[in-house]
């Protein structure tokens, strides 16, 4: 049932946008009563958070796999992770843009804060492991946040502009080089 509700929620979000998204519309689209929907999701925020986690945080799992792979240097893994992230974001552009607009509703939840902290900590771990002794003199929390904000902001810009695959690859290469040079990734 949760999968049917999530599918209906994605359709309502696509059709009506974040501002008009509500549980009554989702229940109607799923062909169930609002009371039935509330058995699975206590409110609109919980439903949006579930959609957000499934779409956005599934991406992090794929990116994390690239970052922590044994294949290549930290710089090579980092470049592959950024290219992969840009492709994933571009492929899921319509829903991701709507979820970005809806993120305001979920950004104040404890669950959102925990997930964001997990991503930041994993990014810091990648930097700590990649930079080793060179990382001890740096504020890795700042560097991780700078890296995440930069990549996410550029990705959002590229998705909103609907750039093609070749342009995505070009941007990924430039961003990876810029950040790798800044961080000293080898």
Secondary structure, 3 states (H helix, E strand, C coil): CHHHHHHHHHHHHHHHHHHHCCHHHHHHHHCCCHHHHHHHCCCHHHHHHHHHHHHHHHHHHHHHHHHCCCCCCHHHHHHHHHHHHHHHHHHCHHHHHHHHHHHHHHCCCHHHHHHHHHHHHHHHHHHHHHHHHHHCCCCHHHHHHHHHHHHHHHHHHHHHHCCCHHHHHHHHHHHHHHHHHHHCCC
